[in-house]
Amino acid sequence: MRHLYRALTVLGSYRAQRVMGIATLAGLAATVVIGLFVVPPDATQGDVQRLMYMHVPVAWVTFLAFGVVFIASVGYLKTGRMQWDRVAAASAEIGVLCCALTIVLGSLWGRPVWGTWWTWDPRLTTTAVLLLIYVGYLSLRKVADSPARRAKWAAVVGVVGFIDVPIVHESVVWWRSLHQQATVLRLGAPTIAGSMLATLLLAFVTFSLAYGYLMAVRLRVGRLEDRSAVPVSSLSAPRARRPRRADVPASVPAPASVPADIPTSVASDSHA
């Protein structure tokens, strides 16, 4: 876990962000060109199958992001360091975005193939549950009234909620499903043509770089937010300034002093 945080810190540098941004844009352009114009269409599904080069890598980044949430949550519960909480929060935001995009792209793919935008298929249902879990995770972070309590509650949800990730992946194996089974992330050799597999692997690398870029930017923003946030309790109250002699109003007369040539007994008798 220490190596993971160190790697994310290195990726947070401006130079690393710039390199990852350029590599991501180049990879996206190559994936779009190859996926649309070079790789042949599927023999059964036709051109709609080309959505695979977006849908599957985005689903992979969803698993990756929630996996990082799990590791960072364990790291926080073990060490209590707020850096782990910051990593978990940033990765959860990206994971929720990618999970929602996975469902949208799956619906666009399923409409011409299945004849419907949505069905309560085991893969789709468990993915929707996964999205709700981590939307709740982000909502929980807004409810807690202290950073320590927020981090602890979120870490528990981040650990428990990850249980749904392997359920989503294995749902097509455990239950009868309209969704096709895994073709790459499976035991044994991939069941996909070589050119399609190469394009899909390129998309995997590209979207993984995009995840790293977004994580680096979000962590950098998080550090800036932490530096700019000054707790009210840390502000010390201004000390009371002792009045100087020059601050005494001029209208207040100075006390009269007894002349030095008058005896002390006479001065006391006069007061009597």
FENBEL-V49313 format. One record per residue. RES is the residue in one small letter. SS is DSSP state (H for helix, E for strand, L for the rest). PSI is psi in radians with two decimals (NA if undefined). BURIAL is b if it has 16 or more other C-alpha atoms within 10 Angstrom, else e. Layout:
RES & SS & PSI & BURIAL
RES & SS & PSI & BURIAL
//
This chain:
m & L & -0.61 & e
r & H & -0.68 & e
h & H & -0.60 & e
l & H & -0.82 & e
y & H & -0.63 & e
r & H & -0.69 & e
a & H & -0.71 & e
l & H & -0.58 & b
t & H & -0.72 & e
v & H & -0.72 & e
l & H & -0.31 & b
g & L & -0.12 & b
s & L & 2.69 & e
y & H & -0.68 & e
r & H & -0.74 & e
a & H & -0.69 & e
q & H & -0.72 & b
r & H & -0.76 & e
v & H & -0.78 & e
m & H & -0.63 & b
g & H & -0.78 & b
i & H & -0.76 & e
a & H & -0.65 & b
t & H & -0.79 & b
l & H & -0.74 & e
a & H & -0.73 & e
g & H & -0.69 & b
l & H & -0.75 & b
a & H & -0.77 & e
a & H & -0.70 & b
t & H & -0.74 & b
v & H & -0.79 & b
v & H & -0.84 & e
i & H & -0.73 & b
g & H & -0.51 & b
l & H & -0.59 & e
f & H & -0.31 & e
v & H & -0.93 & e
v & L & 2.36 & b
p & L & 2.75 & e
p & L & 2.87 & b
d & E & 2.52 & e
a & L & -0.48 & e
t & L & -0.85 & e
q & L & -0.32 & e
g & E & -2.58 & e
d & H & -0.38 & e
v & H & -0.39 & b
q & H & -0.33 & b
r & H & -0.31 & b
l & H & -0.31 & e
m & H & -0.60 & b
y & H & -0.13 & b
m & H & -0.77 & b
h & H & -0.86 & b
v & H & -0.80 & b
p & H & -0.62 & b
v & H & -0.68 & b
a & H & -0.67 & b
w & H & -0.75 & b
v & H & -0.57 & b
t & H & -0.85 & b
f & H & -0.73 & b
l & H & -0.80 & b
a & H & -0.78 & b
f & H & -0.46 & b
g & H & -0.69 & b
v & H & -0.64 & b
v & H & -0.76 & b
f & H & -0.84 & b
i & H & -0.77 & b
a & H & -0.60 & b
s & H & -0.74 & b
v & H & -0.71 & b
g & H & -0.68 & b
y & H & -0.78 & b
l & H & -0.48 & b
k & H & -0.66 & e
t & H & -0.45 & e
g & L & 0.23 & e
r & L & 2.30 & e
m & H & -0.31 & e
q & H & -0.67 & b
w & H & -0.66 & b
d & H & -0.67 & b
r & H & -0.71 & b
v & H & -0.77 & b
a & H & -0.74 & b
a & H & -0.76 & b
a & H & -0.76 & b
s & H & -0.60 & b
a & H & -0.68 & b
e & H & -0.77 & b
i & H & -0.70 & b
g & H & -0.72 & b
v & H & -0.74 & b
l & H & -0.82 & e
c & H & -0.60 & b
c & H & -0.76 & b
a & H & -0.70 & b
l & H & -0.59 & b
t & H & -0.76 & b
i & H & -0.72 & b
v & H & -0.84 & e
l & H & -0.63 & b
g & H & -0.64 & b
s & H & -0.69 & b
l & H & -0.57 & b
w & H & -0.65 & b
g & H & -0.45 & b
r & H & -0.88 & e
p & H & -0.38 & e
v & H & -0.81 & e
w & H & -0.29 & e
g & L & 0.23 & e
t & L & 2.64 & e
w & L & -0.54 & e
w & L & 2.48 & b
t & L & 2.66 & e
w & L & 0.98 & e
d & L & 2.55 & b
p & H & -0.72 & b
r & H & -0.77 & b
l & H & -0.70 & b
t & H & -0.81 & e
t & H & -0.54 & b
t & H & -0.68 & b
a & H & -0.70 & b
v & H & -0.69 & e
l & H & -0.74 & b
l & H & -0.76 & b
l & H & -0.64 & b
i & H & -0.81 & b
y & H & -0.35 & b
v & H & -0.72 & b
g & H & -0.63 & e
y & H & -0.84 & b
l & H & -0.61 & b
s & H & -0.66 & e
l & H & -0.58 & e
r & H & -0.35 & b
k & H & -0.23 & e
v & H & -0.70 & e
a & L & 2.49 & e
d & L & -0.08 & e
s & L & 2.59 & e
p & H & -0.70 & e
a & H & -0.77 & e
r & H & -0.70 & e
r & H & -0.80 & b
a & H & -0.68 & b
k & H & -0.83 & b
w & H & -0.78 & b
a & H & -0.66 & b
a & H & -0.69 & b
v & H & -0.78 & b
v & H & -0.65 & b
g & H & -0.55 & b
v & H & -0.84 & b
v & H & -0.69 & e
g & H & -0.41 & b
f & L & -0.28 & b
i & H & -0.52 & e
d & H & -0.33 & b
v & H & -0.94 & b
p & H & -0.47 & e
i & H & -0.74 & b
v & H & -0.79 & b
h & H & -0.67 & b
e & H & 0.04 & b
s & H & -0.59 & b
v & H & -0.28 & b
v & H & -0.69 & b
w & H & -0.55 & e
w & L & 2.77 & e
r & L & 2.23 & e
s & L & 2.59 & e
l & L & -0.45 & e
h & L & 2.42 & b
q & L & 2.67 & e
q & L & 2.93 & b
a & L & 2.44 & e
t & L & -0.32 & e
v & L & -1.00 & e
l & L & 1.34 & e
r & L & 2.88 & e
l & L & 2.30 & e
g & L & -3.08 & e
a & L & 2.59 & e
p & L & 2.43 & e
t & L & 1.19 & e
i & L & 2.64 & e
a & L & 2.68 & e
g & H & -0.79 & e
s & H & -0.68 & e
m & H & -0.69 & b
l & H & -0.73 & b
a & H & -0.75 & e
t & H & -0.69 & b
l & H & -0.69 & b
l & H & -0.66 & b
l & H & -0.73 & b
a & H & -0.64 & b
f & H & -0.84 & b
v & H & -0.74 & b
t & H & -0.83 & b
f & H & -0.46 & b
s & H & -0.69 & b
l & H & -0.68 & b
a & H & -0.69 & b
y & H & -0.80 & b
g & H & -0.69 & b
y & H & -0.82 & b
l & H & -0.66 & b
m & H & -0.75 & b
a & H & -0.75 & b
v & H & -0.77 & b
r & H & -0.68 & b
l & H & -0.64 & b
r & H & -0.74 & b
v & H & -0.70 & e
g & H & -0.71 & b
r & H & -0.69 & e
l & H & -0.66 & e
e & H & -0.69 & e
d & H & -0.65 & e
r & H & -0.62 & e
s & H & -0.36 & e
a & L & 1.97 & e
v & L & 2.06 & e
p & L & 2.54 & e
v & H & -0.62 & e
s & H & -0.38 & e
s & H & -0.19 & e
l & L & 2.03 & e
s & L & 2.48 & e
a & L & 2.53 & e
p & L & 2.39 & e
r & L & 2.51 & e
a & L & 2.28 & e
r & L & 2.24 & e
r & L & 2.31 & e
p & L & 2.34 & e
r & L & 2.91 & e
r & H & -0.56 & e
a & H & -0.31 & e
d & H & -0.20 & e
v & L & 2.28 & e
p & L & 2.57 & e
a & L & -0.37 & e
s & L & -0.28 & e
v & L & 2.04 & e
p & L & 2.54 & e
a & L & 2.54 & e
p & L & 2.44 & e
a & L & 2.45 & e
s & L & 2.60 & e
v & L & 2.28 & e
p & L & 2.56 & e
a & L & -0.45 & e
d & L & -0.08 & e
i & L & 2.31 & e
p & L & 2.69 & e
t & H & -0.65 & e
s & H & -0.68 & e
v & H & -0.74 & e
a & H & -0.64 & e
s & H & -0.63 & e
d & H & -0.66 & e
s & H & -0.60 & e
h & H & -0.54 & e
a & L & NA & e
//
